[in-house]
Amino acid sequence: MGEAKRRKATLGEKYGQDTTRILPWVPITKTQAEKFVELSTRLTWFGIGGLVVAWLTVRFIGPAFGWWQVV
């Protein structure tokens, strides 16, 4: 507990805030980077799911509606 009190006294108002940057010249914190990775991963899976649905529609449902026009 002594270390935490010393750190709190040293940092003052910055204590408990996320100020760790990825690189010193990039204004993005590590927490923001982690949230971005989570969001982009989730959106990627939605995109893959949409691609599968589109492929199934074109591959199976599309020909089912157009088979009678060929005959």
A tleap script that builds the chain and sets N, CA, C and O, in Angstrom:
source leaprc.protein.ff14SB
mol = sequence {
  NMET GLY GLU ALA LYS ARG ARG LYS ALA THR
  LEU GLY GLU LYS TYR GLY GLN ASP THR THR
  ARG ILE LEU PRO TRP VAL PRO ILE THR LYS
  THR GLN ALA GLU LYS PHE VAL GLU LEU SER
  THR ARG LEU THR TRP PHE GLY ILE GLY GLY
  LEU VAL VAL ALA TRP LEU THR VAL ARG PHE
  ILE GLY PRO ALA PHE GLY TRP TRP GLN VAL
  CVAL
}
set mol.1.N position { 0.821 -1.188 0.000 }
set mol.1.CA position { 0.000 0.000 0.000 }
set mol.1.C position { 0.867 1.254 0.000 }
set mol.1.O position { 0.442 2.292 -0.507 }
set mol.2.N position { 2.068 1.179 0.556 }
set mol.2.CA position { 2.944 2.337 0.597 }
set mol.2.C position { 3.376 2.776 -0.791 }
set mol.2.O position { 3.484 3.973 -1.060 }
set mol.3.N position { 3.627 1.809 -1.679 }
set mol.3.CA position { 4.040 2.130 -3.050 }
set mol.3.C position { 2.927 2.870 -3.791 }
set mol.3.O position { 3.192 3.827 -4.519 }
set mol.4.N position { 1.704 2.435 -3.608 }
set mol.4.CA position { 0.576 3.091 -4.272 }
set mol.4.C position { 0.405 4.526 -3.773 }
set mol.4.O position { 0.135 5.429 -4.564 }
set mol.5.N position { 0.559 4.734 -2.486 }
set mol.5.CA position { 0.448 6.096 -1.941 }
set mol.5.C position { 1.563 6.992 -2.461 }
set mol.5.O position { 1.329 8.156 -2.785 }
set mol.6.N position { 2.791 6.444 -2.542 }
set mol.6.CA position { 3.905 7.225 -3.055 }
set mol.6.C position { 3.671 7.592 -4.521 }
set mol.6.O position { 3.929 8.724 -4.933 }
set mol.7.N position { 3.179 6.622 -5.312 }
set mol.7.CA position { 2.908 6.878 -6.723 }
set mol.7.C position { 1.804 7.921 -6.889 }
set mol.7.O position { 1.870 8.775 -7.774 }
set mol.8.N position { 0.786 7.838 -6.025 }
set mol.8.CA position { -0.305 8.804 -6.091 }
set mol.8.C position { 0.192 10.202 -5.740 }
set mol.8.O position { -0.224 11.180 -6.361 }
set mol.9.N position { 1.063 10.304 -4.766 }
set mol.9.CA position { 1.616 11.598 -4.384 }
set mol.9.C position { 2.520 12.159 -5.481 }
set mol.9.O position { 2.550 13.368 -5.710 }
set mol.10.N position { 3.247 11.286 -6.147 }
set mol.10.CA position { 4.151 11.722 -7.214 }
set mol.10.C position { 3.386 12.180 -8.446 }
set mol.10.O position { 3.711 13.215 -9.029 }
set mol.11.N position { 2.371 11.419 -8.847 }
set mol.11.CA position { 1.639 11.735 -10.078 }
set mol.11.C position { 0.596 12.832 -9.887 }
set mol.11.O position { 0.279 13.551 -10.834 }
set mol.12.N position { 0.077 12.966 -8.714 }
set mol.12.CA position { -0.926 14.005 -8.455 }
set mol.12.C position { -2.227 13.739 -9.195 }
set mol.12.O position { -2.829 12.681 -9.012 }
set mol.13.N position { -2.677 14.676 -10.031 }
set mol.13.CA position { -3.948 14.530 -10.744 }
set mol.13.C position { -3.884 13.485 -11.853 }
set mol.13.O position { -4.925 12.994 -12.288 }
set mol.14.N position { -2.705 13.139 -12.314 }
set mol.14.CA position { -2.573 12.156 -13.383 }
set mol.14.C position { -2.694 10.722 -12.871 }
set mol.14.O position { -2.699 9.783 -13.666 }
set mol.15.N position { -2.792 10.543 -11.558 }
set mol.15.CA position { -2.872 9.204 -10.976 }
set mol.15.C position { -4.167 8.520 -11.414 }
set mol.15.O position { -5.249 9.089 -11.271 }
set mol.16.N position { -4.059 7.311 -11.943 }
set mol.16.CA position { -5.224 6.536 -12.353 }
set mol.16.C position { -5.672 6.810 -13.777 }
set mol.16.O position { -6.585 6.145 -14.265 }
set mol.17.N position { -5.063 7.758 -14.449 }
set mol.17.CA position { -5.439 8.058 -15.827 }
set mol.17.C position { -4.512 7.301 -16.767 }
set mol.17.O position { -3.338 7.074 -16.472 }
set mol.18.N position { -5.071 6.921 -17.901 }
set mol.18.CA position { -4.298 6.193 -18.896 }
set mol.18.C position { -3.566 7.183 -19.792 }
set mol.18.O position { -4.171 7.791 -20.675 }
set mol.19.N position { -2.281 7.344 -19.568 }
set mol.19.CA position { -1.490 8.283 -20.357 }
set mol.19.C position { -0.375 7.580 -21.121 }
set mol.19.O position { 0.460 8.234 -21.746 }
set mol.20.N position { -0.359 6.253 -21.074 }
set mol.20.CA position { 0.684 5.506 -21.759 }
set mol.20.C position { 0.379 5.478 -23.250 }
set mol.20.O position { -0.658 4.968 -23.673 }
set mol.21.N position { 1.288 6.027 -24.034 }
set mol.21.CA position { 1.092 6.059 -25.479 }
set mol.21.C position { 1.817 4.898 -26.134 }
set mol.21.O position { 2.759 4.333 -25.579 }
set mol.22.N position { 1.351 4.556 -27.335 }
set mol.22.CA position { 1.993 3.495 -28.100 }
set mol.22.C position { 3.407 3.933 -28.468 }
set mol.22.O position { 4.382 3.233 -28.194 }
set mol.23.N position { 3.496 5.079 -29.081 }
set mol.23.CA position { 4.776 5.714 -29.397 }
set mol.23.C position { 4.705 7.148 -28.904 }
set mol.23.O position { 3.615 7.719 -28.862 }
set mol.24.N position { 5.813 7.743 -28.534 }
set mol.24.CA position { 5.770 9.110 -27.999 }
set mol.24.C position { 5.169 10.135 -28.958 }
set mol.24.O position { 4.569 11.113 -28.512 }
set mol.25.N position { 5.320 9.927 -30.261 }
set mol.25.CA position { 4.837 10.901 -31.229 }
set mol.25.C position { 3.461 10.561 -31.787 }
set mol.25.O position { 2.959 11.282 -32.649 }
set mol.26.N position { 2.830 9.471 -31.315 }
set mol.26.CA position { 1.483 9.080 -31.753 }
set mol.26.C position { 0.510 9.370 -30.613 }
set mol.26.O position { 0.658 8.813 -29.525 }
set mol.27.N position { -0.485 10.232 -30.842 }
set mol.27.CA position { -1.400 10.603 -29.755 }
set mol.27.C position { -2.498 9.570 -29.494 }
set mol.27.O position { -3.667 9.933 -29.366 }
set mol.28.N position { -2.135 8.291 -29.413 }
set mol.28.CA position { -3.097 7.220 -29.156 }
set mol.28.C position { -2.599 6.429 -27.954 }
set mol.28.O position { -1.450 5.988 -27.917 }
set mol.29.N position { -3.479 6.258 -26.974 }
set mol.29.CA position { -3.094 5.499 -25.789 }
set mol.29.C position { -3.252 4.001 -26.047 }
set mol.29.O position { -3.881 3.589 -27.022 }
set mol.30.N position { -2.680 3.210 -25.172 }
set mol.30.CA position { -2.765 1.760 -25.331 }
set mol.30.C position { -4.208 1.268 -25.210 }
set mol.30.O position { -4.603 0.333 -25.907 }
set mol.31.N position { -4.990 1.887 -24.337 }
set mol.31.CA position { -6.388 1.493 -24.180 }
set mol.31.C position { -7.176 1.776 -25.446 }
set mol.31.O position { -7.996 0.958 -25.861 }
set mol.32.N position { -6.937 2.926 -26.065 }
set mol.32.CA position { -7.619 3.256 -27.319 }
set mol.32.C position { -7.225 2.277 -28.417 }
set mol.32.O position { -8.069 1.878 -29.220 }
set mol.33.N position { -5.975 1.890 -28.461 }
set mol.33.CA position { -5.516 0.934 -29.467 }
set mol.33.C position { -6.176 -0.425 -29.260 }
set mol.33.O position { -6.564 -1.072 -30.233 }
set mol.34.N position { -6.310 -0.866 -28.020 }
set mol.34.CA position { -6.955 -2.146 -27.740 }
set mol.34.C position { -8.426 -2.116 -28.148 }
set mol.34.O position { -8.930 -3.087 -28.713 }
set mol.35.N position { -9.116 -1.011 -27.868 }
set mol.35.CA position { -10.521 -0.886 -28.259 }
set mol.35.C position { -10.668 -0.891 -29.779 }
set mol.35.O position { -11.617 -1.468 -30.309 }
set mol.36.N position { -9.732 -0.252 -30.481 }
set mol.36.CA position { -9.763 -0.241 -31.935 }
set mol.36.C position { -9.584 -1.643 -32.495 }
set mol.36.O position { -10.263 -2.024 -33.449 }
set mol.37.N position { -8.681 -2.408 -31.913 }
set mol.37.CA position { -8.456 -3.780 -32.375 }
set mol.37.C position { -9.705 -4.624 -32.146 }
set mol.37.O position { -10.090 -5.403 -33.017 }
set mol.38.N position { -10.341 -4.479 -30.988 }
set mol.38.CA position { -11.569 -5.225 -30.709 }
set mol.38.C position { -12.668 -4.862 -31.697 }
set mol.38.O position { -13.355 -5.744 -32.212 }
set mol.39.N position { -12.839 -3.573 -31.966 }
set mol.39.CA position { -13.873 -3.121 -32.897 }
set mol.39.C position { -13.596 -3.612 -34.309 }
set mol.39.O position { -14.504 -4.093 -34.986 }
set mol.40.N position { -12.358 -3.496 -34.758 }
set mol.40.CA position { -12.041 -3.919 -36.120 }
set mol.40.C position { -12.188 -5.433 -36.279 }
set mol.40.O position { -12.593 -5.906 -37.341 }
set mol.41.N position { -11.861 -6.197 -35.230 }
set mol.41.CA position { -12.040 -7.645 -35.288 }
set mol.41.C position { -13.514 -8.000 -35.393 }
set mol.41.O position { -13.894 -8.867 -36.180 }
set mol.42.N position { -14.342 -7.333 -34.602 }
set mol.42.CA position { -15.783 -7.592 -34.650 }
set mol.42.C position { -16.361 -7.234 -36.020 }
set mol.42.O position { -17.161 -7.988 -36.573 }
set mol.43.N position { -15.960 -6.092 -36.566 }
set mol.43.CA position { -16.453 -5.687 -37.883 }
set mol.43.C position { -15.970 -6.635 -38.978 }
set mol.43.O position { -16.684 -6.877 -39.951 }
set mol.44.N position { -14.771 -7.164 -38.824 }
set mol.44.CA position { -14.264 -8.126 -39.792 }
set mol.44.C position { -15.120 -9.383 -39.811 }
set mol.44.O position { -15.426 -9.907 -40.881 }
set mol.45.N position { -15.510 -9.875 -38.634 }
set mol.45.CA position { -16.354 -11.067 -38.587 }
set mol.45.C position { -17.738 -10.807 -39.175 }
set mol.45.O position { -18.311 -11.685 -39.820 }
set mol.46.N position { -18.280 -9.604 -38.957 }
set mol.46.CA position { -19.558 -9.260 -39.592 }
set mol.46.C position { -19.399 -9.225 -41.107 }
set mol.46.O position { -20.290 -9.665 -41.833 }
set mol.47.N position { -18.281 -8.711 -41.587 }
set mol.47.CA position { -18.024 -8.677 -43.025 }
set mol.47.C position { -17.898 -10.067 -43.612 }
set mol.47.O position { -18.419 -10.331 -44.696 }
set mol.48.N position { -17.216 -10.960 -42.913 }
set mol.48.CA position { -17.090 -12.337 -43.384 }
set mol.48.C position { -18.460 -13.007 -43.428 }
set mol.48.O position { -18.778 -13.719 -44.380 }
set mol.49.N position { -19.267 -12.777 -42.396 }
set mol.49.CA position { -20.619 -13.338 -42.382 }
set mol.49.C position { -21.465 -12.805 -43.532 }
set mol.49.O position { -22.201 -13.561 -44.167 }
set mol.50.N position { -21.363 -11.508 -43.802 }
set mol.50.CA position { -22.097 -10.920 -44.923 }
set mol.50.C position { -21.647 -11.480 -46.256 }
set mol.50.O position { -22.464 -11.697 -47.150 }
set mol.51.N position { -20.347 -11.716 -46.394 }
set mol.51.CA position { -19.817 -12.299 -47.618 }
set mol.51.C position { -20.350 -13.711 -47.826 }
set mol.51.O position { -20.690 -14.088 -48.948 }
set mol.52.N position { -20.424 -14.490 -46.756 }
set mol.52.CA position { -20.956 -15.852 -46.849 }
set mol.52.C position { -22.430 -15.821 -47.241 }
set mol.52.O position { -22.865 -16.602 -48.088 }
set mol.53.N position { -23.193 -14.931 -46.634 }
set mol.53.CA position { -24.615 -14.815 -46.970 }
set mol.53.C position { -24.791 -14.398 -48.428 }
set mol.53.O position { -25.637 -14.950 -49.132 }
set mol.54.N position { -24.003 -13.435 -48.882 }
set mol.54.CA position { -24.093 -12.998 -50.277 }
set mol.54.C position { -23.721 -14.132 -51.222 }
set mol.54.O position { -24.377 -14.325 -52.246 }
set mol.55.N position { -22.676 -14.884 -50.891 }
set mol.55.CA position { -22.257 -15.986 -51.737 }
set mol.55.C position { -23.337 -17.060 -51.812 }
set mol.55.O position { -23.636 -17.566 -52.893 }
set mol.56.N position { -23.926 -17.411 -50.662 }
set mol.56.CA position { -24.997 -18.407 -50.655 }
set mol.56.C position { -26.198 -17.944 -51.462 }
set mol.56.O position { -26.830 -18.740 -52.157 }
set mol.57.N position { -26.512 -16.662 -51.372 }
set mol.57.CA position { -27.634 -16.121 -52.128 }
set mol.57.C position { -27.375 -16.232 -53.622 }
set mol.57.O position { -28.236 -16.700 -54.368 }
set mol.58.N position { -26.218 -15.814 -54.056 }
set mol.58.CA position { -25.901 -15.864 -55.480 }
set mol.58.C position { -25.777 -17.308 -55.963 }
set mol.58.O position { -26.222 -17.635 -57.064 }
set mol.59.N position { -25.180 -18.165 -55.153 }
set mol.59.CA position { -24.908 -19.539 -55.574 }
set mol.59.C position { -26.145 -20.417 -55.601 }
set mol.59.O position { -26.318 -21.200 -56.535 }
set mol.60.N position { -27.010 -20.306 -54.603 }
set mol.60.CA position { -28.138 -21.229 -54.506 }
set mol.60.C position { -29.494 -20.584 -54.762 }
set mol.60.O position { -30.302 -21.138 -55.507 }
set mol.61.N position { -29.758 -19.445 -54.173 }
set mol.61.CA position { -31.080 -18.833 -54.301 }
set mol.61.C position { -31.254 -18.182 -55.663 }
set mol.61.O position { -32.333 -18.266 -56.250 }
set mol.62.N position { -30.219 -17.538 -56.174 }
set mol.62.CA position { -30.308 -16.884 -57.483 }
set mol.62.C position { -30.686 -17.834 -58.604 }
set mol.62.O position { -31.636 -17.549 -59.333 }
set mol.63.N position { -29.991 -18.945 -58.777 }
set mol.63.CA position { -30.365 -19.884 -59.837 }
set mol.63.C position { -31.756 -20.496 -59.648 }
set mol.63.O position { -32.400 -20.859 -60.632 }
set mol.64.N position { -32.225 -20.616 -58.426 }
set mol.64.CA position { -33.548 -21.176 -58.187 }
set mol.64.C position { -34.630 -20.270 -58.750 }
set mol.64.O position { -35.680 -20.765 -59.159 }
set mol.65.N position { -34.414 -18.972 -58.784 }
set mol.65.CA position { -35.399 -18.058 -59.337 }
set mol.65.C position { -35.271 -17.898 -60.847 }
set mol.65.O position { -36.199 -17.413 -61.494 }
set mol.66.N position { -34.147 -18.295 -61.414 }
set mol.66.CA position { -33.936 -18.054 -62.835 }
set mol.66.C position { -33.949 -19.287 -63.703 }
set mol.66.O position { -33.762 -19.172 -64.914 }
set mol.67.N position { -34.163 -20.463 -63.140 }
set mol.67.CA position { -34.075 -21.688 -63.919 }
set mol.67.C position { -35.174 -21.799 -64.976 }
set mol.67.O position { -34.943 -22.384 -66.034 }
set mol.68.N position { -36.351 -21.259 -64.718 }
set mol.68.CA position { -37.466 -21.410 -65.644 }
set mol.68.C position { -37.315 -20.535 -66.870 }
set mol.68.O position { -37.966 -20.800 -67.880 }
set mol.69.N position { -36.493 -19.510 -66.828 }
set mol.69.CA position { -36.325 -18.630 -67.982 }
set mol.69.C position { -35.417 -19.267 -69.037 }
set mol.69.O position { -35.489 -18.899 -70.209 }
set mol.70.N position { -34.582 -20.195 -68.646 }
set mol.70.CA position { -33.656 -20.844 -69.583 }
set mol.70.C position { -34.399 -21.831 -70.448 }
set mol.70.O position { -34.042 -22.009 -71.612 }
set mol.71.N position { -35.427 -22.484 -69.917 }
set mol.71.CA position { -36.154 -23.550 -70.641 }
set mol.71.C position { -36.984 -23.021 -71.754 }
set mol.71.O position { -37.648 -23.790 -72.449 }
savepdb mol mol.pdb
quit
